[in-house]
Each structure stands twice: as C-alpha cells, then as structure tokens.
Amino acid sequence: MAELPAEDLRDLHRCALDLAGRAIAQVAAVDLDRPTPCAEWNLGDLLRHMVGENHGFAAAADPPAQQSVRDGGDLGDDPFGAFHDSAAAVMKAFAAPDFYDRQVEIGGFGVFPGRVAISMHLVDCLVHGWDVATSIDTFYRPDPELVASALAMASRWPDTPKSRGPGAAFDTRVPVPDDAPDFHRLLGLLGRDPSWAAPC
C-alpha cells in the first residue's frame, strides 16, 4: 500500500471515529454489562478502553505521555459524551501541522512516526466500533475505502503475544476464507470471529 497523503489519512481516521461514535450513541446504561467480542471485557470495559486510547494517543502528541492516561478512560454518566470529547481531543492532536512526521511514543508499543500512530489508532477505532455495534446488535457498515486502507495497515502488524492474547484489545488471528469480504478479513486478522453475536 502506497503511503497516504496526510490529509487523506486524517480524513479516513475521522471517518472511523464518526462511525464508532454512531454506534456508541446507541448504547444505553443497561447495555454496559453486555458481553463483547473482546472476551475479557464487557461493553463498559470496552468503552473505557476506547476513551482511554483516544486520550492516550492525544497525550502522546505532547510528550511525555503517561501510561495512566491511556489506562484511565472515564465514562462518567454519559458514555457517548465521554467518547465524543476524547475523539475531539485526538483529532485535534493529529491535526498538528508537524504531527505526520513527528516521532511519537505509544505506551507499550514503541516509538513511531506520527503517520503510523494515526494508522494504528484508525484501525483500533474501526474494529472496536464493530465490537460495540455487535455487542448491542446494531448496524455497522464501514466505507469500502476505509476498510481497504485499514486492512492494508493491519496486515503489517506482527501476530505476537506482546500485542495480542489474553487481556489484550486484539487477540491472535482467526482464520477466515480467502474470498471473505475485506472487513471480515480485517476482523479475523485482529482476532475476531466475523459471525460473533452476543448471547440472547
């Protein structure tokens, strides 16, 4: 995959945040204990992770970023409001004129160019948006261009215990048919069974 221009990558990232936000807007307080495709997390845990990741990536743009920022997602009494505010923070950070080529430390993973950090966060948000939507059984259909870009990005990631496995946001790969839709291939690549459904 050719490297995307900064504004194209930022636009795709914004689309992933918007899509996840539309799913989160449908979450009610009674849903927070629902199971998710992230085996060890209920929906409240997942949303706290997403809010923490947003704030963590935003903080990484202005070092030194503290790991506690990423681990401390707070939903308060308004999960969508918490996500919305955290999404605005990370978009503002990524919009910095020099961010694309800046060296950014992402806690627990290493130091990356800003463009790679944006790609990492895009994939994280896109797939976790599906986790949310699937948990509450609501519609979720990413744009094909967004999916194709995310699949190309995630295909470069190592399938290692450091970044996957029990307690991690993404688990070891799940096989899917070679002719599966791109989004199913992305889900399988990041440890999701595309046919997962919340128990009745």
N, C-alpha and C positions, 0 to 999 in steps of 0.2 A: 504494500500500500504506500503510495507516494505521501510525503508529509503534507498535511493540510495547511493552508494559509491560516494565520492566527484568527482572523475574523470568522472563517468557516468553522474552525474547531470550536470557537466560543459560541457560535450560533447553534451547533449541534449540542453542545453542553447545556445551553439554555433550554433547548427542546426536551432534553432528558429530565431536567429539573421540573419543567412545566408538566410533563406527563406524569411524573411521580406525584407532583402536587395535586393533580386532579384526582388521583386515586386516594391520596391521604385526606383530601377534603371530604370524602365519603365515610371516613372512619368515625364511628360513634364511641362514646365512652364504654359502652357494653362490649365493644369489639376488642378491647385492649388485651384480653386474656386469650384471644383466639390463637390457635397454632399457625405457624407459618412454614414455608419450605426450608427455612433455617432451623434445623431440627431442635436446637437448644434454646431458641428464642420464641417467646410469644410475640404478638403484634406490638405490644407496648415496648418490649425489649428492642425489637427491630426499629421502631420509630425513634427511640432514644439513640440507637446506633447511628441512624441516618442524620439526625440533628447534630450529634457529636462529630460525625465525619465532616459535615458542612462547616461547622465552626473550626474544626481542626485544620482542614485544608485552607480555610481563610486565614487562620493564625499563622500557618506555615509561610504565608506570603510576607510576613513581617516578623522575622526571627528575633530572638529564639522562641520557637513554639513549644508549649508544654504538652506532653502526652496527656495530661489530665484534661486538657481542653477537648481532645478527641473522645475521651472516655466519659465525659460528663454531660451527655445530652440530657437536657431538662425539658420535659413536655409541659410542665405546669398543668393548668386545667384546660389547655387548648392545644392539642397536638398539631393541628394544621397551622395555627398561628406560630407555634414554635418552629415548625418546618419552614414556613414562609419567611420568617425573619432570618433563619440560618441560611436559607437559599439566597436571600438578598445579600448576605454578608460574603458568601463565597463568590457570587457573581461579581461583586464589587472588587474583591481581591484579584480575581482572574482578569479583570478589565484593566489593570495597571499597564501602562504602555510598555514597560520593560519586562513584564511577567513571563512572556512567552519564552524568552531566552535566559531568564534568571535561574540560578541553581536553588532548588527548593528541597528542604529536608522533610520527608514524610515519615513521621514516627513509626518505627518498627520495620520499615521497608528500605530506607536509604535516602540518598540524595539524587534528585532527578532534575532535568531541565523543566521549566515551567510548562512547556507544551505536553510533556509526558505526565506531569501532575494533573493537568486538565483532562487528559485522556483517561487516566486512572479513575478520576472522580466521575467522569461521564459514564463509564461502564458500571461503576459501583451504583450510581443513582438509577441508571436504566434498569438494571437487574433487580435491585431492591424495590423499585416501583412495581415490577411484576410480582415480587413477593407479597407486597401489600395488597395489590389488586386481587391476587389469587386467594389470599387469606380471607378476604371479605366477599369473594366471588363476584367481582365487578369487571367490566370491560377494560381491556388494556391492549392497545394495538399500536406499537411504535411505527414511525415512518420507516419505510424500507431503507432510505439513505442513512438514517440514524443507526439502524440495526447493522447494515453492512459495515459501516465505519467502526462500530463497537466490536463487531466480530473480528475485524482485522486487527484492532488494537489488542483485544484479549487473547488472540491466538499467539501473541508474542510472549505471554506471561508463562512463567515456569509452573509446572504441576508439582510443587514441592510442599513438604509438611510445614515449612515456615509460613507459607501464605495461605494454607488450606488445612482442612482437617477439623477434628472436634473443637468447638468453641470459636472457630473462625467464621468470617462472613461468607466465604466461598469454600466449598468442600472439594474433594477430589473429583475428577471428571466422571460424568455419567455418559455411557455410550448412547448415541442416537444414530439413526440411519443416515447413510451418506447423502441420501436425497431429501433429508428433512429440511424444512424451511430454515432460513438463516437464523431467525430468532430462537428456534428450538436448538439449533447447533450452539448458539451462544449460551443458552441456559445449561445445556449439557456440559459445555466446556467449563462452566463455573459451578458444577456440582448440583445442578437442578434436574429433576425429572420433569420434563415439559407437561406430563399428564398429571402432576401432583394436584390434589384437590383437598381442601380442608375437610376433616371428618364432619359428618352431619350431626 
